[in-house]
Amino acid sequence: MSRPSPLERVGLHRPELRAWAMYDWANSAFMATVVTAVFPIYFPSVAAAELEPAAASFRFAATTFVALSVVAVLAPVLGALADFAGIKKKMLGACLALGVSATDLTP
């Protein structure tokens, strides 16, 4: 009986599993850096500089609540649609384009 390879032992023996692991690693690093260290300083001092600190915190919390609620409702539906219709890459591209355009800072 042969020994499993190191990738098989950690469950990364298929290319798509390794790609998912790399995506998750990069997303975790982004979230840890930007969401916990950069954005809490940027938002009240730059984006909401004209607001009182309490009002800036409320707007940030309310916007986050609305955005996460929309994601919680739409994610299962859009995921099922992508799986059923076989359009995963097209939907990924559409979501990428939406994210890029939403963060475009040009006036």
DSSP file (Angstrom, degrees, kcal/mol; ACC not computed):
  #  RESIDUE AA STRUCTURE BP1 BP2  ACC     N-H-->O    O-->H-N    N-H-->O    O-->H-N    TCO  KAPPA ALPHA  PHI   PSI    X-CA   Y-CA   Z-CA
    1    1 A M              0   0    0      0, 0.0     2,-0.2     0, 0.0     0, 0.0   0.000 360.0 360.0 360.0 128.0    0.0    0.0    0.0
    2    2 A S        -     0   0    0      1,-0.1     0, 0.0     0, 0.0     0, 0.0  -0.486 360.0-112.4 -84.5 152.2    1.5    3.3   -1.0
    3    3 A R        -     0   0    0     -2,-0.2    -1,-0.1     1,-0.1     2,-0.1  -0.583  35.8-109.3 -79.2 142.3    1.6    6.3    1.2
    4    4 A P        -     0   0    0      0, 0.0    -1,-0.1     0, 0.0     5,-0.0  -0.405  36.9-106.1 -69.6 149.6   -0.5    9.3    0.3
    5    5 A S     >  -     0   0    0      1,-0.1     4,-2.2    -2,-0.1     5,-0.2  -0.254  31.8-105.2 -68.0 162.2    1.3   12.4   -1.0
    6    6 A P  H  > S+     0   0    0      0, 0.0     4,-1.3     0, 0.0     6,-0.2   0.872 122.9  52.4 -58.1 -36.2    1.5   15.4    1.3
    7    7 A L  H  4>S+     0   0    0      1,-0.2     5,-3.4     2,-0.2     6,-0.3   0.882 108.2  50.5 -67.6 -36.9   -1.1   17.2   -0.8
    8    8 A E  H >45S+     0   0    0      4,-0.2     3,-1.0     3,-0.2    -1,-0.2   0.887 105.8  56.9 -66.2 -37.7   -3.5   14.2   -0.5
    9    9 A R  H 3<5S+     0   0    0     -4,-2.2    -1,-0.2     1,-0.3    -2,-0.2   0.822 112.6  39.9 -64.8 -30.9   -3.0   14.2    3.3
   10   10 A V  T 3<5S-     0   0    0     -4,-1.3    -1,-0.3    -5,-0.2    -2,-0.2   0.338 118.6-108.6 -99.8   7.1   -4.1   17.8    3.6
   11   11 A G  T < 5S+     0   0    0     -3,-1.0    -3,-0.2    -4,-0.3     3,-0.2   0.761  88.0 113.4  77.5  26.2   -6.9   17.4    1.0
   12   12 A L      < +     0   0    0     -5,-3.4    -4,-0.2    -6,-0.2     6,-0.1  -0.158  28.3 119.1-120.3  38.8   -5.3   19.5   -1.7
   13   13 A H        +     0   0    0     -6,-0.3    -5,-0.1    -5,-0.2    -1,-0.1   0.628  63.7  67.0 -82.3 -13.7   -4.6   16.8   -4.3
   14   14 A R  S >> S-     0   0    0     -3,-0.2     4,-1.8    -7,-0.1     3,-0.6  -0.852  83.7-126.2-107.9 146.0   -6.8   18.4   -7.0
   15   15 A P  H 3> S+     0   0    0      0, 0.0     4,-2.5     0, 0.0     5,-0.2   0.870 109.6  54.6 -56.8 -39.5   -6.0   21.8   -8.7
   16   16 A E  H 3> S+     0   0    0      1,-0.2     4,-2.1     2,-0.2     5,-0.1   0.835 106.7  51.6 -67.1 -30.1   -9.4   23.3   -7.9
   17   17 A L  H <> S+     0   0    0     -3,-0.6     4,-2.2     2,-0.2    -1,-0.2   0.890 110.6  47.8 -70.8 -38.9   -8.9   22.5   -4.2
   18   18 A R  H  X S+     0   0    0     -4,-1.8     4,-2.3     2,-0.2    -2,-0.2   0.891 110.9  51.8 -66.9 -38.6   -5.5   24.2   -4.3
   19   19 A A  H  X S+     0   0    0     -4,-2.5     4,-2.4     2,-0.2    -2,-0.2   0.916 110.1  48.7 -63.5 -42.6   -7.0   27.2   -6.1
   20   20 A W  H  X S+     0   0    0     -4,-2.1     4,-2.7     1,-0.2    -2,-0.2   0.904 110.4  51.5 -63.9 -40.7   -9.7   27.5   -3.4
   21   21 A A  H  X S+     0   0    0     -4,-2.2     4,-2.3     2,-0.2    -1,-0.2   0.900 110.8  47.7 -63.1 -40.6   -7.1   27.3   -0.6
   22   22 A M  H  X S+     0   0    0     -4,-2.3     4,-2.5     2,-0.2    -2,-0.2   0.899 112.1  50.0 -67.6 -40.1   -5.1   30.1   -2.2
   23   23 A Y  H  X S+     0   0    0     -4,-2.4     4,-2.9     2,-0.2     5,-0.2   0.941 112.1  47.5 -60.9 -46.9   -8.2   32.2   -2.6
   24   24 A D  H  X S+     0   0    0     -4,-2.7     4,-2.4     1,-0.2    -2,-0.2   0.894 111.4  50.9 -63.4 -40.2   -9.2   31.6    1.0
   25   25 A W  H  X S+     0   0    0     -4,-2.3     4,-2.0    -5,-0.2    -1,-0.2   0.934 113.5  44.4 -62.0 -46.7   -5.7   32.5    2.2
   26   26 A A  H  X S+     0   0    0     -4,-2.5     4,-2.4     1,-0.2    -2,-0.2   0.905 113.6  50.0 -66.7 -41.5   -5.6   35.7    0.2
   27   27 A N  H  X S+     0   0    0     -4,-2.9     4,-2.8     1,-0.2     5,-0.2   0.894 110.0  51.1 -65.0 -39.3   -9.1   36.7    1.2
   28   28 A S  H  X S+     0   0    0     -4,-2.4     4,-2.5    -5,-0.2    -1,-0.2   0.903 110.3  48.9 -64.6 -40.8   -8.2   36.1    4.9
   29   29 A A  H  X S+     0   0    0     -4,-2.0     4,-2.1     2,-0.2     5,-0.3   0.912 112.4  48.9 -64.9 -41.9   -5.1   38.2    4.6
   30   30 A F  H  X>S+     0   0    0     -4,-2.4     4,-2.8     2,-0.2     5,-0.7   0.955 113.2  46.0 -60.9 -50.8   -7.1   41.0    3.0
   31   31 A M  I  X>S+     0   0    0     -4,-2.8     5,-1.0     1,-0.2     4,-0.8   0.920 113.3  49.2 -61.1 -44.1   -9.8   40.9    5.6
   32   32 A A  I  <5S+     0   0    0     -4,-2.5     4,-0.3    -5,-0.2    -1,-0.2   0.887 120.7  35.8 -63.9 -38.3   -7.4   40.8    8.5
   33   33 A T  I  X>S+     0   0    0     -4,-2.1     4,-1.5    -5,-0.2     5,-1.5   0.968 126.9  29.8 -81.0 -56.7   -5.4   43.7    7.2
   34   34 A V  I  <>S+     0   0    0     -4,-2.8     5,-3.2    -5,-0.3     4,-0.3   0.948 123.5  42.0 -74.4 -49.9   -7.9   46.1    5.6
   35   35 A V  I  <<S+     0   0    0     -4,-0.8    -3,-0.2    -5,-0.7    -1,-0.2   0.862 125.7  32.0 -71.7 -35.0  -11.0   45.5    7.6
   36   36 A T  I  4<S+     0   0    0     -5,-1.0    -1,-0.2    -4,-0.3    -2,-0.2   0.753 134.4  19.3 -94.6 -23.7   -9.4   45.3   11.0
   37   37 A A  I  <5S+     0   0    0     -4,-1.5     4,-0.3    -5,-0.2    -3,-0.2   0.805 127.1  31.2-114.5 -44.1   -6.4   47.7   10.6
   38   38 A V  I >><S+     0   0    0     -5,-1.5     4,-2.4    -4,-0.3     3,-1.0   0.951 113.6  49.4 -87.8 -53.1   -6.8   50.1    7.7
   39   39 A F  H 3><S+     0   0    0     -5,-3.2     4,-2.8     1,-0.3    -4,-0.1   0.862 103.0  58.8 -63.8 -39.8  -10.5   50.8    7.2
   40   40 A P  H 34 S+     0   0    0      0, 0.0    -1,-0.3     0, 0.0    -2,-0.1   0.788 114.8  39.5 -61.5 -23.7  -11.4   51.7   10.9
   41   41 A I  H <> S+     0   0    0     -3,-1.0     4,-1.2    -4,-0.3    -2,-0.2   0.862 117.8  48.0 -86.6 -42.4   -8.8   54.5   10.7
   42   42 A Y  H  X>S+     0   0    0     -4,-2.4     4,-2.6     2,-0.2     5,-1.0   0.931 105.2  57.1 -64.5 -48.5   -9.6   55.6    7.1
   43   43 A F  I  <>S+     0   0    0     -4,-2.8     5,-3.0     1,-0.2    -1,-0.2   0.928 112.2  35.1 -58.9 -56.3  -13.4   55.8    7.4
   44   44 A P  I  45S+     0   0    0      0, 0.0    -1,-0.2     0, 0.0     7,-0.2   0.823 124.1  43.8 -70.9 -26.7  -13.9   58.3   10.3
   45   45 A S  I  <5S+     0   0    0     -4,-1.2    -2,-0.2    -5,-0.1    -3,-0.2   0.742 133.6   8.4 -90.4 -21.9  -10.9   60.4    9.4
   46   46 A V  I ><5S+     0   0    0     -4,-2.6     3,-1.1    -5,-0.2     4,-0.2   0.711 130.2  38.9-120.6 -62.0  -11.3   60.7    5.6
   47   47 A A  I 3 <S+     0   0    0     -5,-1.0     3,-0.2     1,-0.3    -4,-0.2   0.849 133.3  23.9 -67.6 -35.2  -14.6   59.3    4.3
   48   48 A A  T > <S+     0   0    0     -5,-3.0     3,-1.5    -6,-0.3    -1,-0.3  -0.114  81.0 128.9-120.6  35.4  -16.8   60.6    7.2
   49   49 A A  T <  S+     0   0    0     -3,-1.1    -1,-0.1     1,-0.3    -2,-0.1   0.790  71.1  56.2 -63.3 -28.8  -14.5   63.5    8.4
   50   50 A E  T 3  S+     0   0    0     -4,-0.2    -1,-0.3    -3,-0.2     2,-0.2   0.561  97.5  81.1 -81.2  -6.8  -17.4   66.0    8.3
   51   51 A L  S <  S-     0   0    0     -3,-1.5    -3,-0.1    -7,-0.2     0, 0.0  -0.619  89.1-102.7 -98.3 156.5  -19.6   63.8   10.6
   52   52 A E     >  -     0   0    0     -2,-0.2     4,-2.6     1,-0.1     5,-0.2  -0.439  40.4-110.5 -65.8 150.6  -19.5   63.6   14.4
   53   53 A P  H  > S+     0   0    0      0, 0.0     4,-2.3     0, 0.0     5,-0.2   0.870 118.6  50.7 -55.4 -38.8  -17.8   60.3   15.5
   54   54 A A  H  > S+     0   0    0      2,-0.2     4,-2.3     1,-0.2     5,-0.1   0.906 111.6  47.4 -66.6 -40.4  -21.0   58.8   16.7
   55   55 A A  H  > S+     0   0    0      2,-0.2     4,-2.5     1,-0.2    -1,-0.2   0.891 111.4  51.1 -67.6 -39.1  -22.8   59.6   13.4
   56   56 A A  H  X S+     0   0    0     -4,-2.6     4,-2.3     2,-0.2    -2,-0.2   0.922 111.2  48.0 -63.2 -43.6  -19.9   58.2   11.4
   57   57 A S  H  X S+     0   0    0     -4,-2.3     4,-2.6    -5,-0.2    -2,-0.2   0.903 111.5  50.6 -63.5 -41.0  -20.0   54.9   13.5
   58   58 A F  H  X S+     0   0    0     -4,-2.3     4,-3.0     2,-0.2     5,-0.2   0.934 111.1  47.5 -63.4 -45.5  -23.7   54.7   13.0
   59   59 A R  H  X S+     0   0    0     -4,-2.5     4,-2.6     2,-0.2     5,-0.2   0.906 112.6  49.7 -62.7 -40.8  -23.5   55.1    9.3
   60   60 A F  H  X S+     0   0    0     -4,-2.3     4,-2.3    -5,-0.2    -1,-0.2   0.936 114.3  44.9 -62.2 -45.8  -20.7   52.5    9.1
   61   61 A A  H  X S+     0   0    0     -4,-2.6     4,-2.5     2,-0.2    -2,-0.2   0.917 114.9  47.7 -65.0 -43.8  -22.7   50.0   11.2
   62   62 A A  H  X S+     0   0    0     -4,-3.0     4,-2.5     2,-0.2     5,-0.2   0.917 113.2  47.4 -65.4 -43.0  -26.0   50.7    9.2
   63   63 A T  H  X S+     0   0    0     -4,-2.6     4,-2.6    -5,-0.2    -1,-0.2   0.911 112.6  49.5 -64.4 -41.9  -24.3   50.3    5.8
   64   64 A T  H  X S+     0   0    0     -4,-2.3     4,-2.6    -5,-0.2     5,-0.2   0.910 110.8  50.7 -62.5 -42.5  -22.5   47.2    6.9
   65   65 A F  H  X S+     0   0    0     -4,-2.5     4,-2.1     2,-0.2    -2,-0.2   0.933 112.5  45.5 -60.7 -47.7  -25.8   45.7    8.2
   66   66 A V  H  X S+     0   0    0     -4,-2.5     4,-2.3     2,-0.2    -2,-0.2   0.934 114.3  48.5 -63.0 -46.4  -27.6   46.4    4.9
   67   67 A A  H  X S+     0   0    0     -4,-2.6     4,-2.2     1,-0.2    -2,-0.2   0.925 113.8  45.4 -62.2 -45.4  -24.8   45.1    2.8
   68   68 A L  H  X S+     0   0    0     -4,-2.6     4,-2.5     1,-0.2    -1,-0.2   0.836 111.1  53.9 -69.4 -31.3  -24.4   41.9    4.8
   69   69 A S  H  X S+     0   0    0     -4,-2.1     4,-1.7    -5,-0.2    -1,-0.2   0.915 108.7  48.8 -66.5 -42.4  -28.2   41.4    4.8
   70   70 A V  H  X S+     0   0    0     -4,-2.3     4,-2.8     1,-0.2     5,-0.3   0.921 112.9  48.2 -62.0 -43.6  -28.4   41.7    1.0
   71   71 A V  H  X S+     0   0    0     -4,-2.2     4,-2.7     1,-0.2    -2,-0.2   0.914 108.9  53.5 -63.0 -42.6  -25.5   39.2    0.7
   72   72 A A  H  < S+     0   0    0     -4,-2.5    -1,-0.2     1,-0.2    -2,-0.2   0.848 115.6  40.1 -62.3 -33.5  -27.2   36.8    3.1
   73   73 A V  H  X S+     0   0    0     -4,-1.7     4,-0.6    -5,-0.1    -2,-0.2   0.901 122.9  37.6 -81.0 -43.3  -30.4   36.8    1.1
   74   74 A L  H  X S+     0   0    0     -4,-2.8     4,-3.2    -5,-0.2     5,-0.3   0.805  99.6  73.4 -83.2 -29.5  -28.8   36.8   -2.4
   75   75 A A  H  X S+     0   0    0     -4,-2.7     4,-2.6    -5,-0.3     5,-0.2   0.907  98.9  44.6 -57.5 -48.2  -25.8   34.4   -2.0
   76   76 A P  H  > S+     0   0    0      0, 0.0     4,-2.2     0, 0.0    -1,-0.2   0.912 117.1  46.5 -63.2 -38.5  -27.8   31.1   -1.7
   77   77 A V  H  X S+     0   0    0     -4,-0.6     4,-2.4     2,-0.2    -2,-0.2   0.949 116.0  43.4 -67.4 -49.2  -30.0   32.1   -4.7
   78   78 A L  H  X S+     0   0    0     -4,-3.2     4,-2.5     1,-0.2    -1,-0.2   0.867 113.4  52.7 -67.0 -35.2  -27.1   33.3   -6.9
   79   79 A G  H  X S+     0   0    0     -4,-2.6     4,-2.2    -5,-0.3    -1,-0.2   0.918 110.8  46.5 -64.7 -43.2  -25.0   30.2   -5.9
   80   80 A A  H  X S+     0   0    0     -4,-2.2     4,-2.9    -5,-0.2     5,-0.2   0.899 112.7  50.7 -65.2 -40.1  -27.8   27.8   -6.8
   81   81 A L  H  X S+     0   0    0     -4,-2.4     4,-2.8     2,-0.2     6,-0.3   0.926 110.1  49.4 -62.1 -45.3  -28.4   29.7  -10.1
   82   82 A A  H  X>S+     0   0    0     -4,-2.5     5,-1.4     1,-0.2     4,-0.9   0.904 115.5  43.9 -61.9 -41.5  -24.6   29.5  -11.0
   83   83 A D  H  <5S+     0   0    0     -4,-2.2    -2,-0.2     3,-0.2    -1,-0.2   0.934 117.2  44.4 -68.2 -46.5  -24.5   25.8  -10.2
   84   84 A F  H  <5S+     0   0    0     -4,-2.9    -2,-0.2     1,-0.2    -3,-0.2   0.910 119.9  39.1 -67.2 -43.9  -27.8   24.9  -12.0
   85   85 A A  H  <5S-     0   0    0     -4,-2.8    -1,-0.2    -5,-0.2    -2,-0.2   0.580 103.6-125.8 -86.1  -9.7  -27.1   27.0  -15.1
   86   86 A G  T  <5S+     0   0    0     -4,-0.9    -3,-0.2    -5,-0.3     3,-0.2   0.874  72.2 124.1  69.7  36.6  -23.4   26.2  -15.4
   87   87 A I     >< +     0   0    0     -5,-1.4     4,-2.5    -6,-0.3     5,-0.2  -0.156  17.7 130.6-121.3  38.4  -22.4   29.9  -15.4
   88   88 A K  H  > S+     0   0    0     -6,-0.4     4,-2.4     1,-0.2     5,-0.1   0.923  76.5  44.6 -59.6 -47.2  -20.0   30.0  -12.5
   89   89 A K  H  > S+     0   0    0      2,-0.2     4,-2.4     1,-0.2    -1,-0.2   0.881 113.1  51.1 -68.5 -37.2  -17.2   31.8  -14.4
   90   90 A K  H  > S+     0   0    0      2,-0.2     4,-2.2     1,-0.2    -1,-0.2   0.913 112.7  45.9 -64.9 -41.6  -19.6   34.3  -16.0
   91   91 A M  H  X S+     0   0    0     -4,-2.5     4,-2.7     2,-0.2     5,-0.2   0.872 110.5  53.5 -69.9 -35.8  -21.1   35.1  -12.6
   92   92 A L  H  X S+     0   0    0     -4,-2.4     4,-2.4    -5,-0.2    -2,-0.2   0.933 110.6  47.5 -61.2 -44.9  -17.6   35.4  -11.1
   93   93 A G  H  X S+     0   0    0     -4,-2.4     4,-2.6     2,-0.2    -2,-0.2   0.888 111.8  50.0 -62.7 -40.3  -16.7   37.9  -13.8
   94   94 A A  H  X S+     0   0    0     -4,-2.2     4,-2.3     2,-0.2    -2,-0.2   0.911 112.4  46.7 -65.9 -42.1  -19.9   39.8  -13.4
   95   95 A C  H  X S+     0   0    0     -4,-2.7     4,-2.5     2,-0.2    -2,-0.2   0.878 111.6  51.9 -67.4 -36.9  -19.3   40.1   -9.6
   96   96 A L  H  X S+     0   0    0     -4,-2.4     4,-2.6    -5,-0.2    -2,-0.2   0.940 110.7  47.6 -62.3 -47.1  -15.7   41.1  -10.2
   97   97 A A  H  X S+     0   0    0     -4,-2.6     4,-2.6     1,-0.2     5,-0.2   0.898 112.2  50.1 -61.9 -40.7  -16.8   43.8  -12.6
   98   98 A L  H  X S+     0   0    0     -4,-2.3     4,-2.2     2,-0.2    -1,-0.2   0.923 112.0  47.5 -63.4 -44.3  -19.4   45.0  -10.1
   99   99 A G  H  X S+     0   0    0     -4,-2.5     4,-1.2     2,-0.2    -2,-0.2   0.900 113.0  48.0 -64.3 -41.8  -16.9   45.1   -7.3
  100  100 A V  H  < S+     0   0    0     -4,-2.6     4,-0.4     1,-0.2     3,-0.4   0.931 113.9  46.4 -65.2 -45.3  -14.3   46.9   -9.3
  101  101 A S  H >< S+     0   0    0     -4,-2.6     3,-0.7     1,-0.2    -2,-0.2   0.846 109.3  55.5 -68.0 -31.8  -16.8   49.5  -10.5
  102  102 A A  H 3< S+     0   0    0     -4,-2.2    -1,-0.2     1,-0.2    -2,-0.2   0.781 112.7  42.2 -69.6 -25.9  -18.2   50.0   -7.0
  103  103 A T  T 3< S+     0   0    0     -4,-1.2     2,-0.3    -3,-0.4    -1,-0.2   0.351  81.3 125.9-102.3   5.3  -14.7   50.8   -5.7
  104  104 A D    <   -     0   0    0     -3,-0.7    -3,-0.0    -4,-0.4    -4,-0.0  -0.505  40.6-168.4 -65.8 123.7  -13.7   53.0   -8.6
  105  105 A L        +     0   0    0     -2,-0.3    -1,-0.1     2,-0.0    -4,-0.0   0.298  41.5 123.6-101.2   8.8  -12.6   56.3   -7.0
  106  106 A T              0   0    0      1,-0.1    -2,-0.0     0, 0.0     0, 0.0  -0.502 360.0 360.0 -72.3 138.9  -12.4   58.4  -10.2
  107  107 A P              0   0    0      0, 0.0    -1,-0.1     0, 0.0    -2,-0.0   0.489 360.0 360.0 -72.8 360.0  -14.6   61.6  -10.0
